[in-house]
Amino acid sequence: MSDSMPASVSGSVSGSVSDSLSGSVSADVIHDIGYRHYDGPRLGRRYAVRSLYTLTLRGSFGLGRSLKSKILPMGLMALMCVPALIIVAVAVYLKSGKLPLEYERYLTIMGFVVAVFIAAQAPVALSRDLRFMTVPLYFSRPITAADYVRAKFAAMFTAMFVLTGLPLLIMWIGSLLASMGFVYNLEHFGYGLAAAALYSLLYSALGLLIASSTPRRGFGVAGIIMLLLISAAVAAVIYAVVNRQDQSSAAYWANAINPGGLVDSAVTWMFSLPTTSDIGVPSDFGGFVFLTEIAALSAAAYGLLVRRYRKI
């Protein structure tokens, strides 16, 4: 065989055979490819969670991103605040001494804007990480699945609370500038903030849970919108059917399947506010059930989120 084989190949083969017979193994070599070593302080897990929270909160309003990403969240924020400014301007101009719309009812009227915001921004918080497979990179650091969910949930809650609370703050400041009743406005401003907190809690929980189920942002948006709009439509139909049977009090149970109506009815019961044609509770027991349902749905959604990300 050595007659037909080139000398160099024959030599390498014979050398390899001799090395393998003698048991010698070539030494491994570590190449320096130019990476700089980091010898500074390790900021740790809490800093990583806080950074993830800040990044998600900024991203909810398009901050630090392209102009295109800012249009929708900032537009929705303006849409929430401009009517509040108009309400204050009209009340001041007419010298009515009272705002024409209560703080807690303002969020009821603007519920569609709140629904669009959570539908648009919850997938931004989660779907992008799933689509581009960056979640395992987060978990390769000190943060855990529970840390990741906690940071995302807190950021979305904060973004929702800013969206719902800012117009109420505008209305309250306007009432002060117009020398309206301080105690009355402060009290109802507190009612409005309680409603904003419940909206933020429940909508964030449901929105993030749906967004975590798909890496496609469009599917997440559609799923959240369908949940909120279809539940509202079904609740309205049930309420109308039961109310026609002269069971107006029992008809309020329909709000149990509508997240927006659930929050509005719970706030109405908590602060003994006047009921409307479709917002109210069937009884004190019903009010307790509604408030418990909000807490249970939020806790269940949070638990399912943690379980979902522990499997990644």
C-alpha positions, -999 to +999 in steps of 0.1 A: +000+000+000+029+023+007+040+021-030+008+036-042+003+062-014+021+096-014+050+098+010+034+126+031+001+107+036+021+075+043+041+093+069+011+109+086-007+076+088+023+058+101+028+086+126-008+085+138-006+047+142+026+050+162+010+077+184-020+057+190+001+026+198+022+046+222-009+061+239+002+098+234-026+124+230-021+159+216-026+187+242-057+210+240-051+246+232-071+276+245-071+304+220-074+341+231-099+356+206-100+391+221-128+390+247-122+414+276-125+399+311-149+415+336-135+419+371-160+445+384-188+440+410-215+415+403-248+434+408-268+402+414-303+389+411-322+418+425-306+442+401-314+419+372-350+417+382-352+455+386-336+460+352-361+436+335-389+455+352-376+489+340-370+476+305-405+461+302-422+492+316-404+515+292-412+492+263-449+493+272-449+529+262-424+525+234-396+544+252-362+534+240-376+520+208-384+532+174-409+560+166-433+535+151-434+516+184-444+548+203-474+557+182-499+532+195-492+534+233-487+571+233-518+576+211-539+555+236-525+575+265-535+608+248-569+593+241-573+585+278-562+620+289-578+644+264-614+637+274-604+643+310-590+677+300-622+685+282-643+676+312-623+699+334-624+727+309-662+724+305-667+723+343-645+754+348-661+773+319-697+767+331-687+773+368-707+742+377-688+736+409-687+699+402-673+676+376-699+664+352-686+628+354-674+609+385-639+596+386-648+559+389-673+561+360-647+577+337-628+544+335-661+526+327-667+549+297-630+546+286-630+508+290-624+501+253-592+521+253-580+502+283-588+469+266-569+479+234-538+490+254-535+457+273-542+437+241-514+456+223-488+458+250-490+425+268-477+406+238-449+431+236-439+422+271-438+384+265-443+373+229-411+388+217-390+369+242-407+337+232-404+343+195-367+350+195-359+324+222-343+349+246-361+335+277-334+307+282-308+335+281-325+352+310-327+320+330-290+313+324-284+342+348-293+343+385-330+352+379-356+324+380-388+318+363-407+334+392-384+364+391-391+368+353-429+366+358-428+389+388-409+416+369-431+414+338-463+414+359-452+443+380-442+463+349-475+457+331-495+465+363-476+498+366-481+507+329-518+500+332-521+520+364-504+549+348-528+547+318-559+546+340-547+568+369-533+597+349-566+610+335-581+608+370-552+628+383-559+654+357-596+656+367-586+660+404-561+687+398-587+705+376-612+703+405-586+719+428-579+747+403-616+753+400-620+755+438-645+726+438-653+707+470-619+694+482-632+666+505-657+653+480-633+652+451-605+637+471-628+609+483-640+601+448-605+604+434-596+576+458-625+556+445-612+561+410-577+550+419-591+518+435-609+511+403-577+518+383-558+494+406-583+466+401-584+472+363-546+470+362-545+439+383-571+419+365-563+430+330-526+425+334-531+390+347-554+379+320-535+397+292-501+383+302-515+348+305-529+348+270-498+365+256-475+338+271-493+311+252-480+321+218-448+336+204-468+353+177-477+388+187-507+390+164-523+359+179-518+373+214-535+406+205-564+388+189-568+364+219-569+392+244-594+413+223-616+383+218-617+375+255-626+411+266-650+419+238-668+386+236-672+383+274-686+419+275-711+410+247-722+378+263-726+396+297-747+423+280-770+397+264-775+378+296-782+410+315-808+421+289-826+387+289-827+385+327-837+421+332-867+417+309-880+391+333-882+418+360-852+404+377-830+435+376-811+426+407-803+391+396-793+404+362-762+420+377-747+385+381-740+387+343-710+410+351-693+380+367-682+368+332-671+403+320-637+415+334-647+452+329-681+448+344-666+427+372-643+456+383-670+482+379-695+463+400-670+454+427-660+491+430-697+501+432-702+476+460-670+485+479-678+522+482-716+520+481-718+540+449-751+545+430-759+517+406-766+522+369-786+503+344-759+477+339-734+482+368-742+469+402-743+439+424-772+416+432-766+418+470-738+422+495-730+385+490-727+392+453-703+421+459-681+398+480-682+372+453-672+397+427-642+410+447-631+374+455-634+365+418-610+393+409-585+382+434-588+345+425-585+351+387-555+373+392-538+348+415-546+319+393-533+337+362-501+346+380-496+310+391-501+296+356-476+321+343-450+309+367-458+273+359-456+281+322-421+296+324-407+270+347-412+246+318-391+266+294 
